[in-house]
Amino acid sequence: MRALFIIFILSLFIHSSAFADEAHQEAFVVCDAESNSFLVRFGLRWNEDTTDKTELAKAPSELNKFWSSKLPSDACELNGKRIEVSTFLGPAFPYGMGGGDAPAFFKLRIDDGDVYYAKTFYRGRGTGEYPVAAVYFKDKKLLECPASVSISDCKDVTARLTQAKYSEDELIAFARDRKRAQLEGNLSSFCQAFPKAQKMFNSVTRLPNGGGFYSKYSVDLDNDGKPDEVILVGDTTGYFDGSYLMLFKDPKKIPAFLEKPEIEIEAQGKAEFSKELNAYFVSIGQSDSSSRYVYNEPVIYNDKTYIVATESNPDRVPSQVVGEMRADHTLNILCQFP
């Protein structure tokens, strides 16, 4: 199905402050050897506040006394076992309702075993919701508590201590991490050597525009030994958070294109030719990704031109691919990075 790819270029105004407040969703744990129990809680911690000043999610009142008597941290020892929690944040975006409010996940490990695996404890996106407000172990039982005032609302998840009883969001994260590990293990020697900080072009010309960003390159993008006129078009809005390349066979078509950057595209992973523009649309991201949410950029490596495509959503796997454009204008994917 053909889709009309219309780029709405919006003006961006960025304000920053070196002294801006920063807050992070975090998971903490406390242990009590005398009662052979531990408690995991979640909340918002500002800047470099100590953990005891965290703005905690509401949890059953019975747990407050237990919590207040201990200094929370990310790990503690309980009768010879190490209880450890880790916090992971989902992607944040500079657009959309609550886009900058990232969801948060936690992992709970007892010694070397995962009791929870990237479980969502904070939904984010402006909801302020904590589907998990506390995890409590006592009397050989493990309880998972929502944001509630009564411990009777907690559910018994003791089976997690001996079995992989993962929820749907945990299974998704587990599969994603396994795929990342497979990609890492399958990288060719070329991909392993491909530099993290690739050499960017010195001949980039920034073009004037009313928002978003355009760049013009004079580079041999198709590696046929002759320089090409290439325009990079990008933006960081909810509709278009990425960049694509246009290789013009007739540079005289460039001014008209920049006045109205519209192009019909079919799919990712190939160079789409526009007869009207006498140019190739190039985006080498994943075939199931929208071209509007992949950042394509040309780089030079060992005197050859490559295209690096990075997903705007870092949860996508692979998060980055490296490819080349051949002289016949076909694309060849060389590397898939986790």
HELIX and SHEET records of a PDB file:
HELIX    1   1 THR A   51  LYS A   53  5                                   3    
HELIX    2   2 SER A   61  LEU A   63  5                                   3    
HELIX    3   3 ASN A   64  SER A   68  1                                   5    
HELIX    4   4 ILE A  151  ASP A  153  5                                   3    
HELIX    5   5 THR A  158  LEU A  161  5                                   4    
HELIX    6   6 GLU A  168  GLY A  185  1                                  18    
HELIX    7   7 SER A  189  ALA A  193  1                                   5    
HELIX    8   8 PRO A  251  LYS A  253  5                                   3    
HELIX    9   9 ILE A  254  GLU A  259  1                                   6    
HELIX   10  10 SER A  291  TYR A  293  5                                   3    
SHEET    1   A 2 ALA A   3  ILE A   6  0                                        
SHEET    2   A 2 GLU A 262  ILE A 265 -1                                        
SHEET    1   B 3 ALA A  23  ASP A  32  0                                        
SHEET    2   B 3 SER A  37  TRP A  46 -1                                        
SHEET    3   B 3 GLU A  55  LEU A  56 -1                                        
SHEET    1   C 5 ALA A  23  ASP A  32  0                                        
SHEET    2   C 5 SER A  37  TRP A  46 -1                                        
SHEET    3   C 5 ALA A 134  LYS A 138 -1                                        
SHEET    4   C 5 LYS A 141  CYS A 145 -1                                        
SHEET    5   C 5 LYS A 155  ASP A 156 -1                                        
SHEET    1   D 4 ALA A  75  LEU A  78  0                                        
SHEET    2   D 4 LYS A  81  LEU A  89 -1                                        
SHEET    3   D 4 ALA A 104  ILE A 110 -1                                        
SHEET    4   D 4 GLY A 113  TYR A 122 -1                                        
SHEET    1   E 6 THR A 205  LEU A 207  0                                        
SHEET    2   E 6 PHE A 213  VAL A 219 -1                                        
SHEET    3   E 6 ASP A 228  THR A 236 -1                                        
SHEET    4   E 6 ASP A 241  PHE A 248 -1                                        
SHEET    5   E 6 ALA A 279  SER A 283 -1                                        
SHEET    6   E 6 LYS A 270  SER A 274 -1                                        
SHEET    1   F 4 VAL A 294  TYR A 301  0                                        
SHEET    2   F 4 LYS A 304  GLU A 311 -1                                        
SHEET    3   F 4 GLN A 320  MET A 325 -1                                        
SHEET    4   F 4 LEU A 331  PHE A 337 -1                                        
END                                                                             
